[in-house]
Amino acid sequence: MTQDISLWSPVIIASLAVPRTCQQERYFAVSPYYKRVDDIKVRIRNPQTEQLGKSLETRMNLEIIVVLEESDGRTVLISRPEIIKERLSFAEFDRLPQSGEGEVGYITRIQDLNWNGELRDNQIIINYSVSYMVFVVQEQVVRLYAEEEMHNTDPAQSHDLQAVDKETAPEDKLNDKLIHKLYRYERDILGLQRAIKKTEERNALLNRELNGTQKLVQTLRDAVTRKDLLICHYENQPYSPGQKIKPLPEMNGAEPKLGQRLRRMFMSNQ
């Protein structure tokens, strides 16, 4: 026969009637050398609630991480700590603990966290929203029933529990799939950001090489044009002993038109 087990554990006796939502906006001044925000992350550490007189206070430590891109393409990581403080009233809970129930504690659980930000006028502007629940807990004895006793429970109650499990099973599977998809999307976005950055760096290098090649082609084109003019000048000028050949004026880089070439030929024959 399997023996029952009793544990001394915190038990939830009350909670907020609805989740509490905190929305805030933060401004951080940065150097004018930054041209855009590459990524933002907001993390919450050590959320806790404690009683202060006739009310409660919830405190959360936030870490705001911003990845900025400089004008030359380099990235810089900036971290800023923040503290959220909110006062709660006992009237917001679905049940008020009675004075004779003994000492109680409070557990804070984050349900949702959203944020967005932008770089404007040398300032990082971040808006974030935090939704959380606060549970009132009390240390009590919790009994874990033996397996045989669980089998001997009311069949109707067991059937109800099985029905609830069947109803919630599809939702649990859907949540697991959504969480997995979200993880894959975040991973793909990070991969795309790295690929875009590498492509931008490659394009900048190719543009520099293209500019150098264009300058070299223009120099060669000018040299060929000048050579053609010299050949044309020598072919059309009658040779006489002792005659000095006038040097042609320097070219400014543009290929001469036909009229310019003829005018230079006539000037050289004067």
PyMOL commands that set and color helices and strands:
alter all, ss='L'
color gray80, all
select helices_A, chain A and resi 90-92+99-101+147-151+155-236+258-268
alter helices_A, ss='H'
color red, helices_A
select strands_A, chain A and resi 5-15+20-29+34-52+55-70+75-88+105-120+123-144
alter strands_A, ss='S'
color yellow, strands_A
deselect
rebuild
show_as cartoon
